[in-house]
């Protein structure tokens, strides 16, 4: 009899523990702090999202409400008055809040972002700016968020939001605010997003980088493929002056000078690099040509491909994809790469995790 009672209590305890993990469309409030976002996320929503939303509000494209209940609309003029009277900036706030609904079953978590709330610190205390509905903001949120060397080549704000690749704190879960038991918020958050459960609707960023590299003439090797690319472009543009002037040469050279001969001093090539297993797949994106050290217009690779250049019986695309020439990295996503660190960044891209590129470079210096 005693064993039966103990077994019943065990089942009841197990049922109650499991039941806590089962819920449907529970209103949730999470908080993102700018200072808590890590570089390995690849982007910082708190740094960039408020300014995007602020412009939408000022331009009249987005309605700012007093709260998620949407009882009072705050006009652009009223928002500016709130900023000036409290010496705060909506666009530069260090705090961002997501109003969400969470649903959980033993094997799956679902979450829907309903809106964004904004709050700032001022000498007078905490200032709440209000609430923005996510559906109304979607046209703006489809724009691309800036990414650092650890992030993907391109990701929209809305995809970044649904990627969960950022640090956040669970502030409110239904009617619970965790003031009496803060540790329970970590338990709920861990079970929902960092357990073995499938997270429905989670966006997985592509393993890509937007990489710009520089090719200059290699004076130590007469038959360097990179130098041959520059010579081929140089000959083509000298033979086709109209194209030279159409791609920006008119800003730097006199089209009436029939004796004009330009020298291609370097080219900047931008490509999309995608990591597939241990291989990197390159897709040419754009080219910027420097003639006599003067920058021409940025050209899409499709525009340059129409020139049908041949370098030792190979197309320009073939030569670029082979990477059998000397080059230095100039930019990865939005981040400029110091010339003397190009080699270590390139090694990180070829050998290390793409979400940890900055860490690889950092510890390589030590």
N, C-alpha and C positions, 0 to 999 in steps of 0.2 A: 504493500500500500504506500509506504514511504517513498519507494523508488518511483512509483507511478506519479505521486504528487510532485516530486522533484523534476521528473521528466516533463510534466505539464507546465511547471513554472519555466523550465528552460525553453519550451516551445513558445510560451506566451512572451517571454523576454525577446526571443529571436524574432517573433512576429512584430513586436512593437519597434524593435530596432530597424527592421526592414521597412516597416510602414513609414518611418520617418523619411525614408528615401523616396517615397512615392507621393507625388503631388502633381497638380495640374494647373497651369497658368497662374502661378504665384507671382504677384507683383514684386519686383526686385529693383533695388537701387545700388549701383556699383560706382566706385570713385576711382578716377585716374589722376595721379599727381604727376606733374611734369618732371620733377626731380627724381621720381622713382622709376622712370622709364629707362630701360637698358638699351645700349647701342646695338646689341645682338638682335633686338626686335626688327631692326632695319628701318624703322620709321618712328616718329613721335607724334601721336595724334593730338596730345595736349599742346604741343608746340605749333601745329599748323591748322588744326580744325577750327579753333575759335575765330581766327582771322577770316577764314573762308565763310563761316556762318555770319560773322559780323557784316561783311560786305553784302551778303544776301539780304540781311535785315535792312541795312541802310538803303540798298537799291530797291526795296519794296518787293523782293522776290520771296521772302520768307516772313512769316508772322511770328513775332516773339510774344509769348503768353506769360502771364504772371506765375503760373504753376501748371503741372500736368492736368489739372482740372479745366484749364483753358477758360477761365471766367472773364479775365480782363486782358485785352490786347495792348501791348506796350508799343507805342509808336517809335519810329526812329528818333524823333526829336526828344521824346521822353527818355529814351535810352541814353542819348548823349548828355542829357541833364543829370541822370544818375551817375554817369562817369565823371562829369566835371565837378559835381557837388561832393563826391566822395574820393576824388583824386585816384580813380581806378580806370583800368582799360579792359574792356570786354575782350578785345582781340589778343591781349597779352596775359589773360588769366592763366594761373598755374593749376587750376582745378577744373576737371571735366567730369560730368556725371551721366551715366546711361540709365534711362528708365526702361526696364525690360520685363518680360514674362518668361518664367522658367517652368518647364514641365519635365518630370523625371519618372522613369520606370526602372526596374532592376537592371536593364541592359542599355538604356538609352536616355540621353539628355537632349532636350530641345530648348532653344532660346530664341526670342524675338525681341529686337530692339524697337521700342515704341517712340523714343524721343531722347533729346539731349537737354541737360540742365547745366547752367553755368553759374559759378560762384567765384568771388574774388575776395582777397584780404585787403583791408584798408585800415588807416589809423583809427577809424571809427568802429572797426569790427568787421565781421563777415557781411559781404554785400551779395545778395542773390540777384542775378540779372534776369532769370526767368527760364522758360522752357520752349523748346522748338520741336515740332512734330517731325519725325524722321521721314514720313512719306512726302511731306511738302519740300523737304530738303534734298530729296533723291537726285534731282537734276544737277545740283551742285556737288553732291557726294559721288557722282560718277566721274568727277575729275580725278586726275592722278595726284597722289600724295608724294612729296619728295622723299626719296629713300637714300640711305647712306650705303657704304660699301658692303654691309651685311644683309641688306634687303634685296628684294627682287628688282628686276629692271623697271617694271611698271606695275603699279597696283592702285586701284581706285580707293577713295576714302571709305566707301561702303564695304568694299571687300576687306580692307584693313580692319574695319570695325568688327566684321564677322570672322576674322582670322583668329581672334583671341591671342595674337602674338604681342601682348603688352601686359604690364603689371597692373592689376586692379585689386581693390579691396571691396568686399561685400559689406555694405552699410546697413541695408534693410532687406528683410526677407518676409514678405507678408506684413504682419503687424509687429514682427520682432526687429528691434534695432540693435541688439547685442550689447547694450550698455552694461548690463549686469553679467554677461557671459561672453566676452569678446572672442574667446577661443572657438566657440561653437560656429562662428561665421567661417572660420578656416575649414572646419569639418564639412560644412555644407558645400562650400566652394570646391574643396578637394574631391568630394564624392561626385559632384556634378560634372567637373571638367578635367580632373586629373586622376581619375580612376580608370578602370578597364571599360567603362561605359563608352558606347559610340555617341559622339556629339553630332546630332543632326543639324545640318545647315552650316557647319563649320567650313570656312573657306581655307583651302590649302594653297598658299602662294606658290607660284612656279619657281623652280630653281634656276633663275635667270639673272643676268647682270647686263646693264647697258655700259659697255666698255669703249672708251675712246683712247686710241693709241697714236703715236706720232712716228712717221717714217721719214728719215732724212737720208741724204746720200752717204753711202758708206765709202769713205775715201781709201780704206785699207783693202777692200776687195773690189776688183774691177767688174766682176760678174755677179754682184749681189742682187738678188731678185727685187729687193726694195728699191735700190738705186735704178734698176732697169724700169721699174714702174714709173718713177719720177721722170726718167728720160723719155719714156713713151708718152706720157701726158704732156711733157714739155714740147716734144715734136708736134703732137697733134694740135696744141693750142697755137703754136707759132705758124702752123700751116692753115689754121682756121681762126683768123683774128676776129671774125664776127662772133664766134662762139666765146672767145676770150672776153670780149667786151660785154656780151650778154650775161655772163656769169659774174659780173662785178668788176671786170677790168676797166670799164669806162670811168670808174671812180678814181683810178690811179694812173692811167696811161692815156696818152694822146692818140686817138684813133687815126689822126691824119699823118702820124709818123710812120711812113712806109718801111723804115729801116728798123723798126722796133723788133727786138728779139728778147723774149722773156726767159728767165731761168726759174724752174720750179725748185724752190728751196726746201720745201717740206710739204707733206700732206697729213691731215688729221683724219683718221678713219674711225667711224663709230659703228660698232657691231652689237648685236644681241648675242651674248654667250649663254648657252644652256648646258647645265651639267646633267649628263645622262650616264648614270653609273660612274665609272672612272674616266669617261670621255667628255670632252667639251665640244659641243657643236656650235659653229660660228655662222651667223647670218649677217652679212653686210647691211648696214642701215643708211649711212650717209657719209659724204666725203667733203672735207674742206681743204681747198688747194691754196697754197701760198706761192704767188709768183713775185719774184724779186723781193721776197719777204713781206709782200702785201697780201692781206687775206681776201680771197674771193668769197662769193656767196656760198653758203652751205648748200650742197646738192644732194638730192636723194641718190641712193646707189643706182636706182633704175635710170636716172638721167645720165649718169656717167656710163652705165652699161651700153647705152645707145651709141656711144662713140666707137664701140667695137674695137677697143684697143687689144693688141696682141703683144705679149711679152715672151719672147722665145717660144712662140707657137702656143702659148697659154693665154687664156683670158685673164683680165684683171681679177675677176672673182676667184679663179683657180689659184692665182698667186697668193691672194689674201687668205684664202682658206688653208693653204699649205703652211703658212707662217714660217717659211724658210728664210727669213730675213731678220735683221736687227730692228727692234722697235722699242719704244719706251711708253709705258702707260701714262696717260695724261689725266684720265678721269674714270672713276667707277661710279655709276649712277650719278648722284649730285656732287660727290666728293672729289676734289682735285687731289692728284697724287704727286707728292714731291719727287722731283727727278731722281734724287739719290736713293729713293725707296721703291722705285719701280720694280726692281728685280725681286724684292721680297714680297711685294703685293702679287706679282705674277706667280711666284712660287706658291703663295697661299691659295690662289685661284686654282692652280693645277693639282695641289696635293692636299688641301685641307678643307674643312667644312665651310660651306659658303655663308653660313650664319655667324661664323667666328673669324672672319677675315681680319678684322681690326685687332682681335686678341692675338692672332698669330703674329701679326706685324709688331704689336706691342712687346710680346715676350721674345721675339727674335732680336730685339735691340739689347736685351739684357744679357 
